[in-house]
């Protein structure tokens, strides 16, 4: 992962695509969770707790406008995640 003090780009050079996939694939937490080829419910809970902890760290550091913007981003990311999960489940269901 990038040096903690550097600012990692969220988007590709000339594209508007998020570069999250290339980052998560380098994260130690991902490697630890996927090492046995199975993502266990406990690993999902631990990751959820990790995200909550990070959000609790950042929340007091941002002003009201930034908080509103970040909240909107988090809500839209949740919608994206739900859409992707639903599409994947539909695809897997269609193959059965």
N, C-alpha and C positions, 0 to 999 in steps of 0.2 A: 504494500500500500504506500501511498505517497508519504513523504516526510510530514509529521504532524503539524509543522509550522508552515508548510507550503499550502497553496490553495489549488486543489484539484478541480479541473474543469468538469462541469456537469454535462456539457454537450460536446459532440464531435466537432472537429475543426470547421468544416464548411457545412455541416449538417445541423439540423435542429434536434437530432436524436439524442436522448439521454444516454450517457455512457455508464449507467449503473451496473450493467452486466459485467463489463470488464473490471469494475472495482470489486464487486462482491466475490468474483472468482478468485481474487487475490487475498481476501480477508481470512485471517486465521480462524475466526469463528465458523466460517463456511467450511473450511478444510476439516476442522475438528468434527463438525456435525455430519459431514458426508463421508468421512473416512471409512465407515463400515458399509457404505452404500444404502443406508437407511436413515431417514430423518425421523427420530422418535418424538412422541408427544412432549416429553420432558425437554428435549432440545428446542422445540418450538416455544415452550413456556420460557425457557432461559433466554432465548433471543428476544422474546417479547419484553421480558423484564429488563434486558440490556437497553432496548430502545426506550422504554419508559424512563429508565435512569438517565439516559442522555437528554431526553426531552426535559426532565426535571432540572438538569444542569443548565440548559440553555434558556429556559423560560424566564428566569429572573434577569437575564442579560439583555433581553430585547425589549424595545419600547412597544407601546400599544399598537401602532400601525404595523410594525414588523410581526407582532404576535398574530394580528388578524390575517396578514398575508401568509404566514407559515401555517396557521390553522387551516386556511383554505387549501393550501398545497397538500397538507396531510389528508384532508378529506378527499381531495381529488385523487391522491395516490391510493387511498383505500378503495375508491370506486374502480380505479384501474386494476388493482389487485383482484378485486371481486370479479371484474369482467374477464380477466385472464384466467382465473380459476374456473369460472363458469364455462368459458370457451374450451378449456382443456378437458373439463369433465364431459362436456358435450361431445368432443372429439373422441375421447376414450369410450364413451357410451355408444357412439356410432360404430366403432370398430368391433364391438362385442357381438 
